[in-house]
Amino acid sequence: MSTDPTPRLAVGYLATPSGLDGIALAVVIARATGAAIDLICVVRPVGHDGQPGLREYQERLENQAAQWLADGAEHIPPGIETRTVVAVDDSFADGLIGMAQRSKAAMIVVGGADDGLLRRHSLGTVSTGLLHSSPLPVALAPRGYSDNAAAQLDSITVAVSSKPGRSDPLPFAVAMAENAGLDLRLLSLVSLDSPFDDETSRAARELQVATARALLDKTRATVTGDLEVDVLVADGATLDEALDNLPWDDGDVVAIGSGHLGAARRVFLGSTAARILRWTTAPVIVVPRSG
């Protein structure tokens, strides 16, 4: 999270159910961290070249966006500092990133697509763009998140990779846990992905579990301070099965690193992160790859 006394959340908003999901997640994070909310709607520019009719049409677009933002802001409880911003850009994702950087936001928050499964993540055009270019952490709300009026944050789960050189979201997760008073859960995923179910395969899988647990214990020892830290090895015959076996509570949020193929200091949704996103019912924060 930002070192600014009042960190800011840049929330991309459209007048859709997914827009309300993004607001709901931003409210939950703001309550936990004391952050302020910038509610941002991006409209495309109209190339009017001084033509009065087209210039008026641009104004109508921006006024409509301002009205949508005013309506959306009504879903933010009193006590959370909020401002609404209309940005003009050819790309919603690029416009949102630009405004977030100018306001020195700590995080970008959005909902997913409106056609996904309830309580699951489904990426739309905006979220997909952010997950392949954002220099800031991107928080994603699952579909229908705004329906949970009692939503709050209690713990943050961070996926710890056993592969050297991979992006490490642990520093971000520790900072957010300390800032928001959250419990911290270290997660390792184990799957042999073998077509065989024999003694040799089972022994190999048990060795993987033991190695993963040793890594988590070693990682836990590096976490200083008074945080409550738990470790969990999610085990399954396949990665999808391991993910499906994970327990999620209403107060969970998941922090995952960016894929190693992405640019430094940018978010890039790798294959494992994409599968975590597919299976979890908790909000997910994707952290940029370290420089």
C-alpha positions in Angstrom: 0.0 0.0 0.0 1.0 3.6 -0.4 3.1 5.4 2.2 0.9 8.4 1.8 -1.1 9.2 5.0 -4.3 8.7 3.0 -3.8 6.1 0.3 -6.1 6.3 -2.6 -8.0 3.7 -4.5 -8.6 4.3 -8.2 -11.9 2.6 -9.0 -12.9 2.1 -12.6 -16.7 2.6 -12.9 -19.4 1.9 -15.4 -23.1 2.0 -14.7 -23.4 -1.8 -14.7 -23.6 -4.5 -12.0 -19.9 -5.1 -12.3 -19.3 -1.4 -11.7 -21.2 -1.8 -8.4 -19.0 -4.9 -7.6 -15.9 -2.8 -8.0 -17.3 -0.1 -5.7 -18.3 -2.7 -3.1 -14.7 -4.1 -3.0 -13.2 -0.6 -2.9 -15.4 0.2 0.1 -14.3 -2.9 1.9 -10.6 -2.1 1.3 -11.1 1.6 2.2 -12.8 0.6 5.5 -9.9 -1.7 6.4 -7.1 0.6 5.3 -8.4 4.1 5.7 -8.0 4.8 2.0 -9.9 7.4 0.0 -11.7 6.5 -3.2 -11.4 8.1 -6.6 -14.4 6.9 -8.7 -13.4 7.2 -12.3 -15.3 6.9 -15.6 -13.5 7.0 -18.9 -15.2 8.2 -22.1 -13.8 8.1 -25.6 -12.9 11.4 -27.3 -14.9 12.6 -30.2 -12.8 14.1 -33.0 -14.8 17.2 -33.5 -12.1 19.5 -35.0 -14.0 22.5 -33.8 -17.4 21.4 -35.2 -20.1 22.6 -32.8 -22.3 19.6 -33.1 -19.6 17.1 -32.3 -18.2 19.3 -29.5 -21.7 19.3 -27.9 -21.9 15.6 -28.3 -18.6 15.2 -26.4 -20.0 17.4 -23.6 -23.1 15.2 -23.5 -20.9 12.1 -23.1 -18.9 13.7 -20.3 -22.0 15.0 -18.5 -23.6 11.5 -18.7 -20.5 10.0 -17.2 -20.6 12.6 -14.4 -24.2 11.6 -13.7 -23.3 7.9 -13.6 -20.4 8.7 -11.2 -22.8 10.7 -9.0 -25.2 7.7 -8.9 -22.3 5.3 -8.2 -21.0 7.5 -5.4 -24.3 7.1 -3.5 -23.2 3.5 -2.9 -20.2 4.7 -0.9 -21.0 5.1 2.8 -20.4 8.4 4.6 -17.0 8.7 6.2 -15.0 7.5 3.2 -13.4 10.4 1.4 -14.6 10.2 -2.2 -14.1 12.2 -5.4 -15.5 11.5 -8.9 -13.4 12.0 -12.0 -14.4 11.9 -15.7 -11.4 11.0 -17.9 -11.2 11.1 -21.7 -9.2 8.5 -23.4 -9.4 6.1 -26.4 -8.9 3.2 -23.9 -10.8 2.8 -20.7 -7.9 0.8 -19.2 -5.3 3.4 -20.3 -7.4 6.3 -19.1 -7.9 4.6 -15.7 -4.2 3.9 -15.3 -3.3 7.5 -16.2 -5.7 8.9 -13.7 -4.5 6.4 -11.0 -0.9 7.4 -11.6 -1.6 11.1 -11.5 -3.5 10.8 -8.2 -0.7 8.5 -6.8 -3.2 5.8 -6.1 -2.0 2.7 -4.2 -4.3 0.3 -6.2 -6.7 0.1 -9.1 -10.1 -1.6 -8.3 -12.6 -3.0 -10.8 -15.3 -5.5 -11.2 -15.3 -8.2 -13.9 -17.6 -9.0 -16.7 -21.4 -9.1 -16.2 -21.8 -12.5 -17.8 -19.7 -14.7 -15.5 -20.8 -17.2 -12.8 -22.0 -15.7 -9.6 -19.2 -15.3 -7.0 -16.6 -16.2 -9.6 -14.3 -14.1 -11.6 -14.9 -13.3 -15.3 -12.7 -10.9 -17.1 -14.0 -8.2 -19.4 -12.2 -5.9 -21.8 -11.2 -3.4 -19.1 -10.0 -5.9 -16.5 -8.1 -7.9 -19.2 -6.4 -4.7 -20.3 -5.4 -3.8 -16.8 -4.1 -7.3 -16.1 -1.6 -7.0 -19.0 -0.3 -3.5 -18.5 -1.0 -1.9 -15.1 2.0 -0.5 -13.2 -0.2 -0.6 -10.0 -1.7 -3.6 -8.2 -5.1 -4.5 -9.6 -7.9 -5.6 -7.3 -10.7 -7.6 -8.9 -14.1 -8.2 -7.4 -16.0 -11.5 -8.2 -19.4 -11.2 -9.9 -22.1 -10.4 -7.4 -19.7 -9.1 -4.7 -22.0 -6.1 -4.2 -24.8 -8.4 -3.1 -22.9 -9.2 0.1 -23.9 -6.3 2.4 -21.8 -7.7 5.3 -18.6 -8.0 3.3 -15.4 -7.1 5.1 -11.7 -8.1 5.1 -10.3 -10.4 7.8 -7.4 -12.1 6.1 -5.1 -12.0 3.1 -3.9 -15.1 1.4 -0.7 -14.9 -0.6 0.4 -17.5 -3.1 4.0 -18.4 -2.5 5.8 -19.7 -5.6 8.4 -22.5 -5.3 10.0 -21.5 -8.6 13.0 -19.1 -8.4 12.8 -15.8 -10.2 9.0 -15.6 -10.0 7.2 -12.5 -8.9 6.9 -12.2 -5.2 3.6 -10.7 -3.9 4.6 -11.3 -0.2 5.9 -7.8 0.6 2.7 -6.3 -0.7 0.6 -8.8 1.3 2.5 -8.2 4.5 2.2 -4.4 4.1 -1.5 -4.6 3.5 -2.0 -7.1 6.4 -0.1 -4.7 8.7 -2.0 -1.6 7.5 -5.4 -3.2 7.6 -5.0 -5.5 10.6 -5.5 -8.7 8.6 -4.4 -12.2 9.3 -1.9 -13.5 6.8 -2.1 -17.0 5.1 0.7 -18.3 3.1 -0.4 -20.7 0.3 1.4 -23.2 -1.8 -0.3 -25.3 -4.5 0.8 -28.9 -5.0 -0.3 -31.1 -7.9 1.7 -33.8 -9.6 -0.6 -33.7 -12.7 0.2 -37.4 -13.3 -2.1 -39.8 -15.2 -1.0 -42.5 -12.8 -2.3 -43.4 -9.4 0.3 -45.8 -8.1 2.7 -46.0 -5.2 5.4 -44.2 -7.1 3.1 -41.3 -8.0 1.8 -41.0 -4.4 5.3 -41.0 -3.0 6.3 -38.2 -5.4 3.2 -36.2 -4.4 3.9 -36.6 -0.7 7.5 -35.4 -1.3 6.1 -32.3 -3.1 3.7 -31.6 -0.2 6.6 -31.9 2.3 8.8 -29.6 0.2 6.0 -27.1 -0.1 5.4 -27.1 3.6 9.1 -26.6 4.3 9.1 -23.6 1.9 6.1 -22.1 3.7 7.6 -22.6 7.1 10.8 -20.9 5.9 8.8 -18.1 4.4 6.8 -17.6 7.6 10.0 -17.2 9.5 10.8 -14.1 7.3 7.6 -12.3 8.3 8.4 -10.0 11.2 6.0 -8.1 13.5 2.9 -9.2 15.3 1.0 -10.7 12.3 -1.0 -13.9 12.7 0.5 -16.1 10.0 -0.9 -19.4 8.9 0.4 -21.8 6.2 -1.7 -23.9 3.9 -0.7 -26.5 1.3 -3.5 -27.0 -1.2 -3.0 -30.6 -2.5 -4.7 -32.3 -5.5 -4.2 -34.7 -8.3 -4.3 -31.7 -10.6 -3.8 -28.0 -10.1 -7.5 -27.4 -10.7 -8.4 -30.0 -8.1 -6.0 -28.4 -5.6 -7.6 -25.0 -6.1 -11.1 -26.5 -5.8 -10.1 -28.0 -2.5 -9.2 -24.6 -1.0 -11.6 -23.1 1.6 -12.6 -19.5 1.2 -14.4 -17.3 3.7 -16.3 -14.1 3.1 -13.5 -12.0 4.7 -10.7 -13.4 2.4 -8.7 -11.5 -0.2 -6.0 -13.2 -2.4 -2.7 -11.6 -3.5 -0.9 -13.2 -6.4 2.2 -12.2 -8.3 2.5 -11.5 -12.0 3.8 -14.0 -14.6 7.5 -14.1 -15.4 6.8 -13.3 -19.0 5.5 -9.9 -18.2 7.4 -6.6 -18.2 9.1 -5.5 -15.0 7.0 -3.3 -12.7 3.9 -4.2 -14.6 1.0 -6.5 -13.9 0.9 -9.6 -16.2 -1.6 -12.4 -15.5 0.3 -15.7 -15.8 -1.1 -19.1 -16.3 -1.1 -20.2 -12.6 -2.6 -16.8 -11.5 -5.3 -17.1 -14.2 -6.3 -20.5 -12.8 -6.4 -19.2 -9.2 -8.6 -16.4 -10.5 -10.8 -18.9 -12.2 -11.4 -21.0 -9.1 -11.4 -18.6 -6.1 -14.6 -16.9 -4.9 -12.6 -14.3 -3.0 -11.5 -10.9 -4.4 -8.0 -11.1 -6.0 -5.2 -8.5 -6.1 -2.6 -9.0 -8.8 0.7 -7.4 -7.9 3.1 -6.0 -10.5 6.2 -8.0 -11.3 9.2 -6.7 -9.3 11.8 -4.7 -11.1 
